[in-house]
Amino acid sequence: MMDDSSVTLHGSRIAAERLPTRGPIGIRDFGARGRGIVALADIPAGQLIERSPVLVIPSAERPIVDGTIVFTYVFMWEHGTTEEDLYQHRGRAAIALGHTSLLSHSYQPNCSFIRNIDELTIDILASRAIKAGEELTIDYQMTLWFDPQPI
């Protein structure tokens, strides 16, 4: 009988990380603002909404990536840095896989994010109670390259 907490990779058993199930969220098209994430059910304050694995962009590849649209979706991925440090174009960055990359910006966000640098994940948490149908937002915590639209 196989233990479901491990997987076989190239003939070797390795531990598999158990991640919480994604919260009740979905993708919605907001027209000119693009796609965003909405709550499909009420979400209580403090709930983990998503734990997204990340794809790390090595520092040496930043000059290439930073000149593309991908730069508008990355998080800074070094200990002791902030998102504003992305504009220095040094150090590693990461792109969140899953729904996290579609979160819209707000200066009054209903979610927060935690970069788990060593675990290669980003947690999205409800900063307050969120009603079903409400768009989920985070503060990008950096100088914006666009004029934010009201949500």
NUFI-734374 format. One record per residue: residue number from 1; residue in one letter; x, y, z of N, C-alpha, C, O in turn. Coordinates in pm, 1 decimal, always signed. Each point is the difference from the previous one (the first is absolute). Layout:
N
{node NUM 'A' {X Y Z} {X Y Z} {X Y Z} {X Y Z}};
...
***
This chain:
151
{node 1 'M' {+84.8 -118.0 +0.0} {-84.8 +118.0 +0.0} {+89.3 +124.2 +0.0} {+95.9 +8.5 +76.7}};
{node 2 'M' {-128.2 +86.6 -162.5} {+80.7 +122.1 -11.7} {-45.1 +104.5 +101.2} {-119.3 +18.6 +24.1}};
{node 3 'D' {+215.8 +47.7 +33.3} {-26.0 +111.8 +90.0} {-26.4 +122.3 -86.7} {+84.5 +36.7 -81.6}};
{node 4 'D' {-201.0 +27.5 +97.6} {-33.7 +113.9 -86.8} {+74.9 +126.8 +36.6} {-22.1 +103.9 -62.1}};
{node 5 'S' {+111.6 -109.6 +163.0} {+79.1 +117.7 +33.9} {+136.3 -3.5 -68.4} {+86.5 +82.2 +30.1}};
{node 6 'S' {-66.5 -177.6 -122.6} {+123.4 -5.2 -75.9} {-31.6 -37.2 -144.0} {-107.7 -51.5 -30.0}};
{node 7 'V' {+201.7 +77.8 -57.5} {-15.8 -31.0 -141.8} {+126.1 -69.4 -47.9} {+105.1 +8.4 +63.6}};
{node 8 'T' {-116.7 -76.9 -176.3} {+116.8 -64.0 -59.7} {+51.3 +88.3 -112.2} {-75.7 +40.1 -88.5}};
{node 9 'L' {+204.0 -10.0 +92.6} {+63.3 +81.7 -102.8} {+126.8 -71.6 -42.7} {+92.7 -18.0 +79.0}};
{node 10 'H' {-90.1 -22.4 -204.7} {+115.5 -72.6 -54.0} {+35.3 -119.9 +86.9} {+117.7 -26.2 +24.6}};
{node 11 'G' {-218.7 -46.7 +22.0} {+21.5 -121.8 +76.7} {+24.5 +20.7 +148.9} {+11.5 -98.1 +73.4}};
{node 12 'S' {-3.1 +222.3 -26.1} {+24.9 +27.0 +141.7} {-123.0 +61.1 +64.0} {-68.0 +83.0 -60.3}};
{node 13 'R' {+39.4 -125.0 +184.4} {-111.9 +57.9 +74.4} {+45.9 +129.5 +65.3} {+104.0 +3.3 +65.8}};
{node 14 'I' {-180.4 +101.9 -83.8} {+30.7 +127.4 +64.8} {-126.6 +53.1 +65.5} {-111.2 -29.9 -43.5}};
{node 15 'A' {+129.4 +108.2 +147.8} {-114.4 +58.8 +69.9} {-67.8 +101.8 -90.7} {+66.4 +78.6 -67.6}};
{node 16 'A' {-196.9 -80.8 +67.0} {-77.9 +99.0 -75.5} {-54.2 +102.5 +97.7} {-48.5 -35.3 +107.5}};
{node 17 'E' {+56.7 +162.4 -144.7} {-50.5 +106.9 +85.3} {-151.6 +4.2 -9.9} {-56.0 +4.2 -109.6}};
{node 18 'R' {-9.4 -5.4 +223.9} {-146.0 +12.8 +1.3} {-34.2 +148.3 +10.3} {+35.1 +65.9 +97.9}};
{node 19 'L' {-102.5 -15.0 -197.5} {-39.6 +140.5 +0.3} {-148.9 +9.3 +26.7} {-76.4 -87.0 -41.7}};
{node 20 'P' {+34.8 +191.3 +110.4} {-143.2 +17.1 +22.3} {-71.8 +17.2 -133.3} {+57.8 +47.8 -97.6}};
{node 21 'T' {-182.2 -87.0 +95.2} {-81.2 +19.0 -118.6} {-21.4 +148.6 -22.2} {-14.3 +76.8 +95.2}};
{node 22 'R' {+12.1 -37.3 -220.6} {-27.5 +140.4 -33.1} {-136.8 +36.7 +55.7} {-93.1 -80.6 -0.6}};
{node 23 'G' {+83.4 +201.7 +47.9} {-126.8 +49.4 +53.0} {-103.6 +13.8 -110.6} {+29.3 -26.8 -116.5}};
{node 24 'P' {-149.9 +68.4 +152.5} {-110.2 +11.0 -96.0} {+15.2 +125.0 -88.6} {-64.2 +102.3 +23.7}};
{node 25 'I' {+149.1 -112.4 -124.3} {+26.9 +114.2 -88.1} {-10.2 -41.5 -146.0} {+11.4 -117.7 -34.0}};
{node 26 'G' {-33.1 +216.7 -51.1} {-6.8 -23.5 -143.2} {+52.0 +119.9 -76.7} {+26.3 +105.7 +57.3}};
{node 27 'I' {-11.7 -123.5 -186.9} {+50.8 +105.1 -88.2} {-117.1 +69.1 -67.5} {-94.8 -65.0 -44.0}};
{node 28 'R' {+102.1 +198.5 +35.9} {-105.0 +78.9 -66.4} {+66.6 +102.0 -91.2} {+105.4 +54.3 +33.2}};
{node 29 'D' {-165.8 -28.7 -146.3} {+48.6 +102.3 -93.3} {-64.6 +133.1 +37.7} {-122.5 +11.3 +5.3}};
{node 30 'F' {+205.6 +89.0 +20.7} {-48.2 +132.3 +38.9} {+12.3 +99.6 -114.3} {+15.0 +119.9 +23.6}};
{node 31 'G' {-21.1 -167.7 -145.4} {+4.4 +88.3 -115.9} {+133.7 +68.1 -15.5} {+103.1 -66.6 -8.8}};
{node 32 'A' {-103.4 +200.0 +5.4} {+122.2 +77.5 -23.5} {+105.4 -23.9 +108.6} {+119.4 +14.7 -26.2}};
{node 33 'R' {-161.7 -51.2 +147.0} {+95.5 -27.4 +108.1} {+62.9 -138.4 -12.5} {+98.5 -29.2 +67.9}};
{node 34 'G' {-153.9 -56.4 -153.7} {+54.0 -134.7 -16.7} {-62.3 -99.1 +97.0} {-104.1 +26.0 +60.3}};
{node 35 'R' {+170.1 -139.5 -47.1} {-51.1 -104.6 +87.6} {+38.9 +25.8 +144.9} {+101.8 +62.9 +28.9}};
{node 36 'G' {-184.1 -112.1 +59.5} {+24.6 +11.6 +143.2} {-58.2 -120.3 +70.7} {-56.4 -89.4 -63.1}};
{node 37 'I' {+70.3 +87.8 +194.4} {-46.0 -111.4 +82.4} {-117.6 +46.4 +86.0} {+3.6 +107.8 +59.3}};
{node 38 'V' {-106.4 -190.0 -53.6} {-117.1 +30.5 +82.7} {-25.7 -114.4 +98.2} {+36.5 -115.0 -24.2}};
{node 39 'A' {-99.8 +150.3 +134.5} {-41.7 -99.7 +98.6} {-127.2 -66.5 -49.7} {-94.3 +67.8 -40.8}};
{node 40 'L' {+91.5 -199.9 +44.0} {-119.2 -74.9 -40.6} {-90.3 -30.3 +119.2} {-112.8 -46.3 -16.5}};
{node 41 'A' {+163.0 +72.7 +135.2} {-74.4 -16.2 +124.9} {+59.5 +99.2 +99.3} {+108.0 +54.1 -23.6}};
{node 42 'D' {-176.7 -30.2 +132.8} {+55.2 +87.2 +104.0} {+130.7 -59.9 +52.3} {+11.6 -121.2 +18.0}};
{node 43 'I' {+86.2 +208.8 +5.8} {+130.6 -42.3 +50.8} {+25.5 +76.0 +129.9} {-0.7 +123.1 +0.0}};
{node 44 'P' {+23.1 -193.2 +109.7} {+22.6 +70.1 +126.6} {+138.7 +63.9 +6.6} {+93.1 -45.2 -66.7}};
{node 45 'A' {-80.4 +148.6 +145.9} {+129.6 +65.9 +22.0} {+100.1 -102.0 +50.9} {-32.6 -85.4 +82.4}};
{node 46 'G' {+155.4 +95.5 -132.7} {+107.3 -87.4 +44.3} {+12.0 -130.5 -75.5} {+98.8 -71.5 +16.7}};
{node 47 'Q' {-197.7 +38.3 -100.3} {+4.5 -128.0 -70.8} {+109.7 -0.6 -105.9} {+17.9 +97.6 -72.8}};
{node 48 'L' {+55.1 -208.4 +65.0} {+93.7 -20.8 -109.7} {-83.0 -25.6 -124.8} {-75.5 -97.0 -6.1}};
{node 49 'I' {+89.2 +183.5 -92.6} {-79.1 -11.1 -122.8} {+73.4 -82.1 -104.3} {-60.3 -81.2 -70.0}};
{node 50 'E' {+189.9 +102.6 +60.0} {+78.7 -79.1 -94.7} {+145.1 -2.8 +44.2} {+53.5 +98.7 +50.5}};
{node 51 'R' {+8.7 -213.4 -70.6} {+145.3 -13.7 +14.9} {+50.6 -35.0 -139.5} {-21.3 -110.8 -49.2}};
{node 52 'S' {+89.0 +207.9 -14.2} {+46.8 -17.1 -136.7} {+147.2 -36.5 -3.6} {+81.8 +67.1 +62.9}};
{node 53 'P' {-46.7 -172.2 -135.5} {+142.0 -23.2 -24.4} {+50.7 +110.2 -92.2} {-78.4 +61.5 -72.4}};
{node 54 'V' {+208.1 -36.5 +74.7} {+56.8 +104.3 -85.3} {+105.4 -57.9 -92.8} {+60.5 -103.4 +28.4}};
{node 55 'L' {-40.4 +171.0 -137.6} {+107.5 -28.3 -93.9} {+103.0 +110.2 +20.7} {-27.5 +116.8 -27.6}};
{node 56 'V' {+146.1 -153.4 +76.1} {+103.1 +99.2 +31.6} {+74.0 +40.3 -126.9} {+39.1 -84.4 -80.6}};
{node 57 'I' {-20.9 +215.0 +64.5} {+76.0 +57.1 -110.7} {+136.9 +37.3 +54.9} {+10.9 +91.8 +81.2}};
{node 58 'P' {+93.8 -161.8 -124.2} {+134.4 +30.4 +52.7} {+41.2 +143.8 -30.5} {-43.4 +59.1 -98.8}};
{node 59 'S' {+127.7 -4.7 +185.2} {+47.4 +137.1 -15.0} {+60.3 +24.7 -138.1} {-21.5 +105.9 -58.9}};
{node 60 'A' {+96.5 -202.6 +7.1} {+65.2 +16.0 -130.9} {-99.5 +13.0 -114.4} {+33.9 +53.5 -105.6}};
{node 61 'E' {-156.8 -102.1 +125.2} {-102.2 +6.7 -105.4} {-93.1 +120.1 +14.2} {-83.5 +24.9 -86.9}};
{node 62 'R' {+98.1 +49.3 +196.4} {-86.4 +116.1 +23.0} {+6.8 +102.5 -112.4} {-105.1 +51.1 -38.7}};
{node 63 'P' {+222.9 -17.1 -17.0} {+1.3 +100.2 -107.3} {-86.5 -39.5 -120.6} {-58.6 +86.4 -65.3}};
{node 64 'I' {+50.8 -213.8 +36.6} {-83.5 -46.8 -111.5} {-147.4 +6.1 +38.2} {-81.4 +55.2 -74.0}};
{node 65 'V' {+47.5 -111.3 +188.5} {-139.4 -8.9 +44.7} {-56.8 +137.4 +32.8} {-115.9 +28.0 -30.4}};
{node 66 'D' {+196.9 +58.1 +92.2} {-49.9 +130.9 +43.3} {-43.4 +87.5 -116.8} {-75.0 +95.7 +19.5}};
{node 67 'G' {+120.3 -126.5 -139.2} {-41.0 +76.6 -117.0} {-124.3 -54.5 -67.5} {-36.2 +45.0 -108.7}};
{node 68 'T' {-30.2 -141.9 +172.0} {-120.1 -60.6 -58.8} {-121.7 +23.4 +89.7} {+12.3 +54.3 +109.8}};
{node 69 'I' {-127.7 -95.1 -157.0} {-123.5 +12.2 +79.3} {+7.4 -83.2 +127.6} {-71.3 +28.6 +96.2}};
{node 70 'V' {+155.9 -130.7 -93.8} {+13.6 -83.3 +120.1} {+38.3 +84.9 +121.3} {-40.3 -31.2 +112.1}};
{node 71 'F' {+117.2 +137.7 -133.0} {+42.6 +86.8 +110.8} {-119.5 +54.7 +78.1} {+11.6 +25.8 +119.8}};
{node 72 'T' {-124.2 -8.1 -184.8} {-117.4 +55.6 +68.4} {-71.2 -103.3 +87.1} {-98.0 +32.8 +67.0}};
{node 73 'Y' {+145.9 -156.3 -67.2} {-61.5 -106.8 +79.2} {+91.9 -58.4 +106.0} {-41.4 -90.4 +72.6}};
{node 74 'V' {+164.1 +138.3 -61.1} {+95.9 -64.7 +90.1} {+1.4 +61.2 +139.8} {-43.1 +113.2 +21.9}};
{node 75 'F' {+93.6 -191.7 +70.2} {+23.8 +40.4 +137.3} {+151.3 -3.1 +21.2} {+69.5 -80.7 -61.8}};
{node 76 'M' {-19.0 +166.7 +147.4} {+140.9 -4.1 +37.0} {+22.8 -128.2 +79.4} {-84.4 -37.7 +81.3}};
{node 77 'W' {+197.9 -30.3 -103.6} {+18.5 -130.9 +63.6} {+135.7 -12.5 +68.6} {+76.0 -93.5 -25.0}};
{node 78 'E' {-48.1 +189.2 +111.0} {+120.3 -2.1 +82.8} {-41.1 +37.4 +141.5} {-89.3 +82.3 +19.6}};
{node 79 'H' {+154.5 -142.9 +78.8} {-24.7 +37.6 +139.8} {+35.9 +146.9 +19.6} {+94.5 +50.4 -60.6}};
{node 80 'G' {-170.7 +17.8 +145.6} {+31.0 +138.6 +35.6} {-28.8 +100.9 -109.5} {+53.4 +110.8 +3.5}};
{node 81 'T' {-136.5 -146.0 -101.0} {-33.9 +93.2 -107.7} {-149.4 +29.9 +2.5} {-78.0 -67.5 +67.2}};
{node 82 'T' {+40.9 +170.4 -142.2} {-140.9 +35.0 -17.7} {-30.6 -2.0 -149.4} {+90.6 -11.4 -82.7}};
{node 83 'E' {-216.1 +22.3 +49.6} {-38.6 -0.8 -141.7} {+59.5 +120.1 -74.1} {+30.6 -9.8 -118.9}};
{node 84 'E' {-14.3 +120.7 +187.0} {+59.4 +119.1 -62.8} {+142.3 -30.0 -50.0} {+46.2 +62.3 -95.5}};
{node 85 'D' {+22.6 -156.9 +159.2} {+135.5 -37.0 -40.9} {+5.2 -62.7 -139.5} {+108.0 -11.8 -58.0}};
{node 86 'L' {-221.2 -28.0 +4.2} {-2.4 -53.6 -137.4} {+58.9 +100.2 -98.5} {+63.9 -38.6 -97.8}};
{node 87 'Y' {-85.5 +167.3 +123.7} {+45.7 +104.2 -92.6} {+152.3 +15.7 -1.8} {+53.0 +72.2 -84.4}};
{node 88 'Q' {+17.5 -137.9 +175.2} {+146.2 +1.9 -3.9} {+53.6 -102.1 -100.3} {+118.0 +3.1 -35.0}};
{node 89 'H' {-204.1 -93.0 -10.9} {+34.2 -101.1 -101.4} {+117.4 -86.9 +42.7} {+83.4 -38.3 -81.9}};
{node 90 'R' {-78.0 +7.8 +211.3} {+103.3 -88.6 +55.3} {-67.8 -102.1 +89.4} {-108.9 +23.9 +52.2}};
{node 91 'G' {+173.4 -136.5 -35.2} {-52.8 -104.4 +87.3} {-104.6 -83.5 -71.6} {-40.8 +29.7 -112.3}};
{node 92 'R' {-0.5 -133.8 +180.0} {-99.5 -89.5 -58.8} {-139.0 +60.9 +8.3} {-30.7 +77.4 +90.7}};
{node 93 'A' {-51.6 -113.8 -186.4} {-142.6 +32.0 +1.1} {-73.3 -132.9 -13.7} {+62.5 -102.8 -25.8}};
{node 94 'A' {-192.5 +104.1 +42.6} {-77.9 -123.1 -15.6} {-136.8 +34.3 -55.1} {-56.8 +104.9 +30.4}};
{node 95 'I' {+5.6 -194.3 -111.2} {-136.5 +13.6 -48.9} {-84.1 -106.1 +69.7} {+36.9 -117.4 +3.8}};
{node 96 'A' {-149.9 +159.8 +51.1} {-88.6 -91.8 +71.1} {-81.2 -79.4 -101.2} {-56.6 +55.8 -94.0}};
{node 97 'L' {+52.1 -184.0 +114.3} {-84.6 -85.6 -82.4} {-136.6 -7.1 +67.3} {-12.1 +33.4 +117.9}};
{node 98 'G' {-87.8 -75.0 -188.7} {-133.7 -3.0 +58.1} {-70.3 +133.1 -19.7} {+31.0 +74.4 -93.1}};
{node 99 'H' {-125.3 -44.9 +180.6} {-83.7 +119.2 -13.4} {+66.5 +128.3 +51.3} {-45.2 +109.6 -33.4}};
{node 100 'T' {+148.8 -120.9 +111.7} {+62.1 +116.4 +64.2} {+41.0 +107.7 -98.6} {-14.0 +118.6 +29.8}};
{node 101 'S' {+63.9 -156.6 -145.7} {+46.0 +99.3 -98.6} {-113.4 +81.6 -60.0} {+25.5 +98.2 -69.6}};
{node 102 'L' {-149.3 -136.3 +94.8} {-114.0 +74.6 -53.9} {-64.8 +92.1 +103.2} {-103.4 +60.7 -28.1}};
{node 103 'L' {+162.4 -49.5 +146.5} {-57.0 +89.5 +101.2} {+22.0 +145.7 -40.3} {+109.9 +38.6 -39.8}};
{node 104 'S' {-214.2 +40.3 +50.5} {+7.1 +142.9 -32.3} {+56.4 +78.4 +117.8} {-3.4 -44.7 +114.7}};
{node 105 'H' {+55.7 +163.9 -146.6} {+53.3 +90.1 +101.9} {-110.9 +84.6 +61.5} {-95.1 +39.4 -67.5}};
{node 106 'S' {+109.6 -12.6 +196.9} {-83.6 +97.4 +69.4} {+80.9 +58.3 +114.4} {+77.3 -70.7 +64.6}};
{node 107 'Y' {-95.3 +202.1 -39.2} {+61.8 +60.8 +117.8} {-77.9 -35.2 +126.2} {+49.2 +23.3 +110.4}};
{node 108 'Q' {-169.5 -78.9 -123.9} {-79.0 -52.3 +111.2} {-30.8 -146.5 -30.6} {-115.8 -35.6 -21.6}};
{node 109 'P' {+218.2 -49.5 +19.5} {-19.6 -139.2 -41.4} {-78.6 -81.2 +102.7} {-1.9 +31.4 +119.0}};
{node 110 'N' {-62.7 -136.8 -169.0} {-68.4 -91.3 +90.6} {+82.6 -126.5 +25.2} {-41.7 -88.2 +75.1}};
{node 111 'C' {+158.1 +80.4 -138.1} {+91.9 -112.9 +19.2} {+141.3 +52.2 +21.7} {+32.5 +113.2 -35.8}};
{node 112 'S' {+49.6 -197.0 +94.5} {+142.1 +30.0 +13.6} {+77.3 -119.5 -53.1} {-54.6 -109.3 -14.7}};
{node 113 'F' {+182.9 +131.4 -14.0} {+81.9 -112.1 -46.1} {+123.4 -13.4 +86.9} {+53.0 +97.9 +52.4}};
{node 114 'I' {-9.3 -220.7 -39.0} {+121.5 -32.4 +74.6} {+90.1 -79.3 -93.1} {-37.5 -106.2 -49.6}};
{node 115 'R' {+157.8 +159.9 +26.4} {+98.1 -71.1 -82.5} {+73.9 -99.8 +88.1} {+69.2 +40.0 +93.6}};
{node 116 'N' {-82.5 -166.0 -121.6} {+71.5 -105.5 +71.6} {+122.7 -34.1 -84.5} {-0.1 -97.1 -75.7}};
{node 117 'I' {+104.3 +178.6 +90.1} {+116.7 -6.2 -87.7} {+60.3 -140.3 -3.8} {+21.3 -55.1 -108.0}};
{node 118 'D' {+5.8 -2.3 +223.0} {+66.8 -130.5 +4.2} {-90.0 -114.8 -44.6} {+48.9 -100.8 -51.0}};
{node 119 'E' {-180.9 +115.3 +70.0} {-93.9 -105.9 -38.0} {-45.2 +12.2 -145.6} {-66.7 -89.5 -52.0}};
{node 120 'L' {+103.0 +200.5 -13.8} {-36.5 +24.9 -140.5} {-151.0 +4.4 -20.0} {-53.7 -55.5 -95.9}};
{node 121 'T' {-13.9 +123.8 +189.9} {-144.9 +19.5 -10.5} {-36.8 +141.4 +42.1} {+76.8 +68.3 +67.8}};
{node 122 'I' {-195.4 -25.6 -109.1} {-60.8 +125.4 +45.9} {-136.4 -34.0 +56.9} {-80.3 -66.3 -65.6}};
{node 123 'D' {+53.8 +111.6 +187.7} {-130.4 -19.5 +62.3} {-84.1 +125.0 -20.4} {+48.8 +111.9 +15.4}};
{node 124 'I' {-174.6 -131.4 -50.0} {-97.5 +108.6 -9.1} {-99.4 -21.1 +113.1} {-62.8 -105.3 +10.4}};
{node 125 'L' {+49.2 +207.6 +74.7} {-87.1 -7.5 +117.5} {-106.1 +108.9 -6.8} {+25.7 +110.3 -48.2}};
{node 126 'A' {-144.2 -142.1 +96.7} {-106.2 +100.6 +8.6} {+33.4 +96.1 +113.4} {+12.1 -42.3 +115.0}};
{node 127 'S' {+3.2 +171.6 -145.5} {+30.7 +101.6 +101.2} {-124.2 +38.6 +79.6} {+9.2 +51.0 +111.7}};
{node 128 'R' {-123.2 -76.1 -170.4} {-129.0 +28.6 +63.4} {-100.5 -97.6 -58.9} {+32.5 -73.0 -93.6}};
{node 129 'A' {-152.9 +70.6 +146.3} {-104.0 -85.0 -57.6} {-29.2 +46.1 -143.1} {-9.0 +119.9 -26.5}};
{node 130 'I' {-5.5 -214.7 -64.3} {-25.2 +29.3 -141.3} {-131.5 -66.6 -38.2} {-19.9 -118.5 +26.4}};
{node 131 'K' {-69.5 +194.3 -88.5} {-131.3 -50.7 -41.2} {+8.6 -72.4 -133.8} {+82.9 +34.3 -84.3}};
{node 132 'A' {-167.1 -132.7 +65.1} {-9.6 -70.3 -128.0} {-24.7 +102.4 -110.8} {-83.2 +89.3 +15.8}};
{node 133 'G' {+154.3 -101.7 -126.8} {-13.3 +91.2 -112.1} {+96.2 +116.7 +2.9} {+16.5 +69.0 -100.6}};
{node 134 'E' {+47.7 -45.4 +215.0} {+93.4 +111.6 +14.0} {+134.3 -35.2 -65.2} {+46.4 -113.6 +9.0}};
{node 135 'E' {+14.9 +212.6 -74.5} {+131.0 -22.0 -58.6} {+106.5 -3.0 +108.7} {-4.2 +79.7 +93.7}};
{node 136 'L' {+99.5 -171.3 -106.0} {+111.4 -8.9 +93.9} {+112.4 +90.6 -48.9} {+31.9 +2.6 -118.9}};
{node 137 'T' {+27.7 +71.9 +212.0} {+104.9 +95.8 -35.5} {+114.4 -6.5 +100.7} {-17.7 -40.6 +114.9}};
{node 138 'I' {+134.9 +81.8 -161.4} {+117.1 +16.6 +86.9} {+59.0 +137.1 -29.5} {-26.4 +58.8 -104.9}};
{node 139 'D' {+105.7 -8.9 +197.5} {+77.6 +121.1 -25.3} {+131.1 -46.9 -60.7} {+72.1 -77.6 +62.7}};
{node 140 'Y' {-39.5 +122.5 -182.8} {+122.7 -43.8 -67.3} {+125.8 +48.4 +72.7} {+109.4 -49.1 -27.8}};
{node 141 'Q' {-123.2 +143.1 +118.9} {+109.6 +47.6 +85.8} {+119.1 +52.4 -80.6} {+115.8 -23.4 +34.5}};
{node 142 'M' {-147.2 +94.3 -141.5} {+106.1 +57.3 -83.4} {-56.4 +116.5 -79.7} {-121.6 +16.5 -9.7}};
{node 143 'T' {+209.9 +63.8 -46.9} {-42.7 +106.9 -88.9} {-67.5 -65.1 -121.0} {+57.7 -86.8 -65.4}};
{node 144 'L' {-179.2 +129.6 +37.2} {-76.9 -64.4 -107.2} {+38.9 +54.1 -137.3} {+37.0 +116.6 -13.6}};
{node 145 'W' {-45.7 -200.2 -85.3} {+30.9 +34.3 -138.5} {-127.5 +30.1 -78.1} {+2.7 +14.0 -122.2}};
{node 146 'F' {-115.4 -4.0 +194.7} {-130.4 +25.7 -61.0} {-82.5 +85.4 +96.3} {+32.3 +9.9 +118.4}};
{node 147 'D' {-138.8 +51.4 -170.0} {-92.4 +74.4 +85.1} {-105.1 -96.9 +49.9} {-77.5 -53.3 -79.5}};
{node 148 'P' {+73.1 +29.0 +211.7} {-95.6 -96.3 +52.1} {-144.8 +43.7 -26.2} {-35.7 +116.8 +15.5}};
{node 149 'Q' {-45.6 -214.4 -55.4} {-141.9 +25.6 -22.8} {-77.5 -40.4 +125.2} {+36.6 -95.8 +68.1}};
{node 150 'P' {-143.3 +168.8 -38.5} {-78.9 -37.7 +118.5} {-57.0 -141.5 -15.9} {-37.6 -43.4 -108.9}};
{node 151 'I' {+33.2 -24.5 +221.1} {-52.4 -137.9 -2.8} {-134.3 -1.8 +69.7} {-63.0 -105.3 +9.9}};
***
